[in-house]
Amino acid sequence: MERVVLCLLLVGLCFSHAYGQDEEGELLSFLDDWSFKITRYFWWANEDGDITASDESDGFEFESSLDISDLASITAFEAWKGDWGFAGYWLSADFEDDIEKDGKIIEQTIEPWILDVSFGYRFAEFPMSDRVGPDWLRNISLYAGAGLRYWDVTTEIDFLGDGRTISVEDQWVEPFLNAMMRFPVSSKLILSSNLGVGGFGIGNSDDLSWHFAIGGEYLFSKYLSLSLSYVAFDSSFEVQSGTEKVSVDADTSGLALALVFRF
């Protein structure tokens, strides 16, 4: 239910101004001033790190390594007017793995659901071409932004044969900062990179988290393009429910293929 409410709030933020116009002409004029972008990613991600679990009720403790791959689902939305814009970013994944330790089979599951909401500003442009088209297709552009990241994480460790399962779900919000560059190589190819830091020990984060992406985007038309990127995300957090606690310190990285729609 919380996820639905957050998504509805984001959609309302995007369109509340537009629907508040009194005249149809004013509405169309308002929309003409904006550019919108929706990106659908398919990210083959590998999560590599460490996981620890404990149950304070009986002093139980468990430590293990992570090496799990999954096809993560990511949807991103951007809206820009001049140098200012805002964005939303949704990620969901289901990392599952079976390991053998001390002769026993242990099933590890981590299910993150992440929602980013941020505002950005284009603070510099460097002309590269006199080709016809929007600024982002003619100039090198540098951006900076800040926002909030909502986490909803479910972790489960099932000790098969022992009858013990540690299952914890928790939610928290943390801030993040990011910077981005777009480099139009030609009228059909754009290179881009993104670097950000977050967490800052706020919420359930133990330390700084960071994310990095670099890749290229090929434009089939002004409305449709295809991108290929390398995406990496580092996080360290602790989730707790009652007497059960799980800590995760992991690097998640891999290639992401995406369809990009502009309007």
Secondary structure, 3 states (H helix, E strand, C coil): CHHHHHHHHHHHHHHHHHHCCCCHHHHHHHHHCCEEEEEEEEEEEEEEEEEEEEECCCCEEEEEEEEEEEEEEEEEEEEEECCEEEEEEEEECCEEEEEEECCEEEEEEEEEEEEEEEEEEEEEEEECCCCCCCHHHHEEEEEEEEEEEEEEEEEEEEECCCCEEEEEEEEEEEEEEEEEEEEECCCCEEEEEEEEEECCCCCCECCCEEEEEEEEEEECCCCEEEEEEEEEEEEEEEEEECCEEEEEEEEEEEEEEEEEEEC
